[in-house]
């Protein structure tokens, strides 16, 4: 008896599925109302021990199964085997009084009648029905590794990280062993005015983990939050993990969901109806779950429990649960009081491993129809400052509306310690080389690796080495350079730039405000869309057809860029460009009726670009931005003036270009990316200064280029185009019994280009202009668009192996041009949810 008392209470056993007897791994076994718990192993076995001799029960819980409370004997060693019953509700059929099964129908269905009343009343139940709304909110976003083995930290390589790996949470989420790696908290006040409609968020405090300068913690936070957008149950749809999900109380919900009245309960003296629902097609982007509806005449949602069906055509998400709770206002209406979104991310649907993410938001001090001074609602949509990121522990103890778990409370200190470890910094350094192509050497990054080697018909074998400074060198100053050498043309190419940011934080932070000066000497393919600094990807060396018409460019440039919190920006630039033909390209004209070959073309330009992207969100990398899709259009207006006789410039002209991009969420029909573009040139110029339209002779599918147009094939001085890229998200394939298991998705696109060359820019009318290029046999390779547009389209399949898109591309006209392809297969690597 003394021995048993000394070792406390020890419970061991096996947890199995009651239906088939299979052992269940990673089941949570704990003492109720305590933080003491464990998980079953791969064989369903567990061992739970405590020195406490008063615990008389254990709790066994697992997602998808009914939670079990088992009585134990305190203070002894004992074996308890537990069988868990699946907790699943079948809603495919409804029983009628005769006991016979009847096909589901909306007609005379009381559940559908109830949901129609909810839909009819939803506008008055939305916060926007009030003239003024305000509240204070606390938001927590965290990510954790799932089911990391307890023995992992004992392995030799990971012993130095034991302080991090042993910080596991086994009780917060049943059936999951969580190892927290990311945490961000925010406290803010929100103000809304209806007439005129204005919204403003004032951040009072923000706290997040810091991985150090080599990992952009703030950028990662923006990306994570984008995956967990706010869920408005009263809106027709919401965007989660970049996909649009139709609300169960959307206007069209009865046509997409099956509804069932499954219970009637009373909460706080209020009668509620539990209304359960399931998708009519389980592969569609729809929820399943339950909502609780008030019967007080308002038909408001008092609670919502939403999940995603496991059959849904969604990548990287194993499961997701959304719980919304609503509290009663003084006027009897309801407002959102708590939002909890939890998701498991992983490459497969297996319950083992992966990443668990949670966004938890609570609301308090909710007030309606309380008018504030106009200054409360005016100004930036979101107000932040450096001060809010350095709040004291006392501030968080007072304003944190929910307590952190023991494991979560250690994350800040653990990640801070991790970021200072040399071994971790070396590991991240190597990872950055493979993922982004850059290797850090103190304040300098060497790369990109994929541009070290490439080849083309003009330069032959090309080697390049380059680098840039990073924020360890300076937050405000960015220097960048590269040198390249072609072994066929035996010429050096190089680039040098310097950037100074007027922002205090970092050159990469939004809103940017910087000036940049640069010089570049390099080759370029006319008609290939390139960034200002070209990243010579080795894979782009492989091209179809003839590809030997190049330019040597010497470019001097200075740019000033200013962004505003409203996501309006402008850029002012000056550029001097000297273009020299290379390969089989030439600049030929007639001078005094005699043939003449022009060695180079020099122009000087001033430019102004205006861009407006309302509510734009993006991940800011060191060399690029990754925009997140939303419903708002992006408008870009560019004006360019050619400055004749300035720094040797030979021509004067004016160019205006307009680009309008819009992402359309089309509910069950997927989504579409639509781009409208147009431009006009005023003045007389040779063809290198006309618009040379974006072509693609690689074997990769490019959504922004014409994939069956040859380089330099079409030039215009006025044009208009439309580009539609439609993603059906499995609309058709999800309904084919065998194919739907592959999770493939249909895509289609159409691209049309209208335009032409006016007589003043036609070299056949004005021989002093450069003649359009021809091939070695004298056949033309460059054309002005005629009366009909250039049109190409494609159909394809994406989500092959979750990362591959394959398109069959068809060119519909101008098929008489030399060396063109009527058909083509193009592929694209992409990571989409």
Rosetta blueprint (number, residue, H / E / L):
1 X L
2 X H
3 X H
4 X H
5 X H
6 X H
7 X L
8 X L
9 X E
10 X E
11 X E
12 X E
13 X E
14 X E
15 X E
16 X E
17 X E
18 X L
19 X L
20 X L
21 X L
22 X L
23 X E
24 X L
25 X L
26 X L
27 X L
28 X E
29 X E
30 X E
31 X L
32 X L
33 X L
34 X L
35 X L
36 X L
37 X E
38 X E
39 X E
40 X L
41 X L
42 X L
43 X L
44 X L
45 X E
46 X E
47 X E
48 X E
49 X E
50 X E
51 X L
52 X L
53 X L
54 X L
55 X L
56 X L
57 X E
58 X E
59 X E
60 X E
61 X E
62 X L
63 X L
64 X L
65 X E
66 X L
67 X L
68 X E
69 X E
70 X E
71 X E
72 X L
73 X L
74 X L
75 X L
76 X L
77 X E
78 X E
79 X E
80 X L
81 X L
82 X E
83 X E
84 X E
85 X L
86 X E
87 X L
88 X L
89 X L
90 X L
91 X L
92 X L
93 X L
94 X E
95 X E
96 X L
97 X L
98 X L
99 X L
100 X L
101 X E
102 X E
103 X L
104 X L
105 X L
106 X L
107 X L
108 X L
109 X L
110 X H
111 X H
112 X H
113 X H
114 X H
115 X H
116 X H
117 X H
118 X H
119 X H
120 X H
121 X H
122 X H
123 X H
124 X H
125 X H
126 X L
127 X H
128 X H
129 X H
130 X L
131 X L
132 X E
133 X E
134 X E
135 X E
136 X E
137 X E
138 X E
139 X E
140 X E
141 X E
142 X E
143 X E
144 X E
145 X E
146 X E
147 X L
148 X L
149 X L
150 X L
151 X L
152 X H
153 X H
154 X H
155 X L
156 X H
157 X H
158 X H
159 X H
160 X H
161 X H
162 X H
163 X H
164 X H
165 X H
166 X L
167 X L
168 X E
169 X E
170 X L
171 X L
172 X L
173 X L
174 X L
175 X L
176 X L
177 X L
178 X E
179 X E
180 X E
181 X E
182 X E
183 X E
184 X E
185 X E
186 X E
187 X E
188 X E
189 X E
190 X E
191 X E
192 X E
193 X E
194 X L
195 X L
196 X L
197 X L
198 X E
199 X E
200 X E
201 X E
202 X E
203 X E
204 X E
205 X E
206 X E
207 X E
208 X E
209 X L
210 X L
211 X L
212 X L
213 X L
214 X L
215 X L
216 X L
217 X H
218 X H
219 X H
220 X H
221 X H
222 X H
223 X H
224 X H
225 X H
226 X H
227 X H
228 X L
229 X L
230 X L
231 X L
232 X L
233 X L
234 X L
235 X L
236 X L
237 X E
238 X E
239 X E
240 X E
241 X L
242 X L
243 X E
244 X E
245 X E
246 X E
247 X L
248 X L
249 X L
250 X L
251 X L
252 X L
253 X H
254 X H
255 X H
256 X H
257 X E
258 X E
259 X E
260 X E
261 X E
262 X E
263 X E
264 X E
265 X E
266 X E
267 X E
268 X L
269 X L
270 X E
271 X E
272 X E
273 X E
274 X E
275 X E
276 X E
277 X E
278 X E
279 X E
280 X L
281 X L
282 X L
283 X L
284 X L
285 X L
286 X E
287 X E
288 X E
289 X E
290 X E
291 X E
292 X E
293 X E
294 X E
295 X L
296 X L
297 X L
298 X L
299 X L
300 X L
301 X E
302 X E
303 X E
304 X E
305 X E
306 X E
307 X E
308 X E
309 X L
310 X L
311 X L
312 X L
313 X L
314 X L
315 X L
316 X L
317 X E
318 X E
319 X E
320 X E
321 X E
322 X E
323 X E
324 X E
325 X E
326 X E
327 X E
328 X E
329 X L
330 X L
331 X L
332 X L
333 X L
334 X E
335 X E
336 X E
337 X E
338 X E
339 X E
340 X E
341 X E
342 X E
343 X E
344 X E
345 X E
346 X L
347 X L
348 X L
349 X L
350 X L
351 X L
352 X L
353 X L
354 X L
355 X E
356 X E
357 X E
358 X E
359 X E
360 X E
361 X E
362 X E
363 X E
364 X E
365 X E
366 X E
367 X E
368 X E
369 X L
370 X L
371 X L
372 X L
373 X L
374 X H
375 X H
376 X H
377 X H
378 X L
379 X L
380 X L
381 X L
382 X E
383 X E
384 X L
385 X L
386 X H
387 X H
388 X H
389 X H
390 X H
391 X L
392 X L
393 X H
394 X H
395 X H
396 X H
397 X H
398 X H
399 X H
400 X L
401 X L
402 X L
403 X L
404 X L
405 X L
406 X H
407 X H
408 X H
409 X H
410 X L
411 X H
412 X H
413 X H
414 X H
415 X H
416 X H
417 X H
418 X H
419 X H
420 X L
421 X L
422 X H
423 X H
424 X H
425 X H
426 X H
427 X H
428 X H
429 X H
430 X H
431 X H
432 X H
433 X H
434 X H
435 X H
436 X H
437 X L
438 X E
439 X E
440 X E
441 X E
442 X L
443 X L
444 X E
445 X E
446 X E
447 X E
448 X L
449 X H
450 X H
451 X H
452 X L
453 X E
454 X E
455 X E
456 X E
457 X L
458 X L
459 X L
460 X E
461 X E
462 X E
463 X E
464 X E
465 X E
466 X E
467 X E
468 X E
469 X E
470 X L
471 X L
472 X L
473 X L
474 X L
475 X L
476 X L
477 X E
478 X E
479 X E
480 X E
481 X E
482 X E
483 X E
484 X E
485 X E
486 X E
487 X L
488 X L
489 X L
490 X L
491 X E
492 X E
493 X E
494 X E
495 X E
496 X E
497 X E
498 X E
499 X E
500 X E
501 X E
502 X L
503 X L
504 X L
505 X L
506 X L
507 X L
508 X L
509 X L
510 X L
511 X L
512 X L
513 X E
514 X E
515 X E
516 X E
517 X E
518 X E
519 X E
520 X E
521 X E
522 X E
523 X E
524 X E
525 X L
526 X L
527 X L
528 X L
529 X L
530 X L
531 X L
532 X L
533 X L
534 X L
535 X L
536 X L
537 X L
538 X H
539 X H
540 X H
541 X H
542 X L
543 X E
544 X L
545 X L
546 X L
547 X L
548 X L
549 X E
550 X E
551 X E
552 X E
553 X E
554 X E
555 X E
556 X E
557 X E
558 X E
559 X E
560 X E
561 X E
562 X E
563 X E
564 X L
565 X L
566 X L
567 X L
568 X E
569 X E
570 X E
571 X E
572 X E
573 X E
574 X E
575 X E
576 X E
577 X E
578 X E
579 X E
580 X E
581 X E
582 X E
583 X E
584 X L
585 X L
586 X L
587 X L
588 X E
589 X E
590 X E
591 X E
592 X L
593 X L
594 X E
595 X E
596 X E
597 X E
598 X L
599 X L
600 X L
601 X E
602 X E
603 X E
604 X E
605 X E
606 X E
607 X E
608 X E
609 X E
610 X E
611 X E
612 X E
613 X E
614 X L
615 X L
616 X L
617 X E
618 X E
619 X E
620 X E
621 X L
622 X L
623 X L
624 X L
625 X E
626 X E
627 X E
628 X E
629 X L
630 X L
631 X L
632 X L
633 X L
634 X E
635 X E
636 X E
637 X E
638 X E
639 X E
640 X E
641 X E
642 X E
643 X L
644 X L
645 X L
646 X L
647 X L
648 X L
649 X L
650 X L
651 X L
652 X L
653 X E
654 X E
655 X E
656 X E
657 X E
658 X E
659 X E
660 X E
661 X E
662 X E
663 X E
664 X E
665 X E
666 X L
667 X H
668 X H
669 X H
670 X L
671 X E
672 X E
673 X E
674 X E
675 X E
676 X E
677 X E
678 X E
679 X E
680 X E
681 X E
682 X E
683 X L
684 X L
685 X L
686 X L
687 X H
688 X H
689 X H
690 X L
691 X E
692 X E
693 X L
694 X L
695 X E
696 X L
697 X L
698 X E
699 X L
700 X E
701 X L
702 X L
703 X L
704 X L
705 X L
706 X E
707 X L
708 X L
709 X L
710 X L
711 X L
712 X L
713 X L
714 X E
715 X E
716 X E
717 X L
718 X E
719 X E
720 X E
721 X E
722 X E
723 X E
724 X E
725 X E
726 X E
727 X E
728 X L
729 X L
730 X L
731 X L
732 X L
733 X H
734 X H
735 X H
736 X L
737 X L
738 X L
739 X H
740 X H
741 X H
742 X H
743 X L
744 X L
745 X E
746 X E
747 X E
748 X E
749 X E
750 X E
751 X E
752 X E
753 X E
754 X E
755 X E
756 X E
757 X L
758 X L
759 X H
760 X H
761 X H
762 X L
763 X L
764 X L
765 X L
766 X L
767 X L
768 X L
769 X L
770 X L
771 X L
772 X L
773 X L
774 X E
775 X L
776 X L
777 X L
778 X L
779 X L
780 X E
781 X L
782 X L
783 X E
784 X E
785 X L
786 X L
787 X L
788 X L
789 X L
790 X E
791 X E
792 X E
793 X E
794 X E
795 X E
796 X E
797 X E
798 X E
799 X E
800 X E
801 X L
802 X L
803 X L
804 X E
805 X E
806 X E
807 X E
808 X E
809 X E
810 X E
811 X E
812 X L
813 X L
814 X L
815 X L
816 X L
817 X L
818 X L
819 X L
820 X L
821 X L
822 X L
823 X E
824 X E
825 X E
826 X E
827 X E
828 X E
829 X E
830 X L
831 X L
832 X L
833 X L
